[in-house]
């Protein structure tokens, strides 16, 4: 009798009780939504600023871009955490046999693709920009500007699509009376 009780407790610890499963799924959804929203917010600002920033002269664009800001401290951490949270969400949605798995997976993949594109398109320009702080700005600085600005624009559109997939995945698991 006591062996069964210990076995049952061990099983509930490793798998989680039926009551704990929805809580874990809901908590993961909340964290994924918050992190995805923060990531989208940072990226969407780039998209909104694109038209005016493409017209800035060298002094204004280089000065405002090289100075960095809070993104240097928090941006990459939030982006990576969002991808991890979205991947966990897709896993938990599937594990709990809830509707919206494909949409949750699409959200995770779109945010992951956006992060990969940041490393491919934007990061190399950031490395070059760091050299401009103490050195001369090259004559072809507008090519760097275009790659940096348009790279951020593409990334923000991917994040917007990923956020839409995330919201739709949550709505797919919402009772019709609440929609």
Secondary structure as UniProt FT lines:
FT   HELIX           2..15
FT   HELIX           18..53
FT   TURN            54..55
FT   HELIX           58..66
FT   HELIX           71..75
FT   HELIX           76..95
FT   TURN            96..97
FT   TURN            99..100
FT   HELIX           101..117
FT   HELIX           118..122
FT   HELIX           123..132
FT   TURN            133..134
FT   TURN            139..140
FT   HELIX           141..172
FT   HELIX           176..178
//
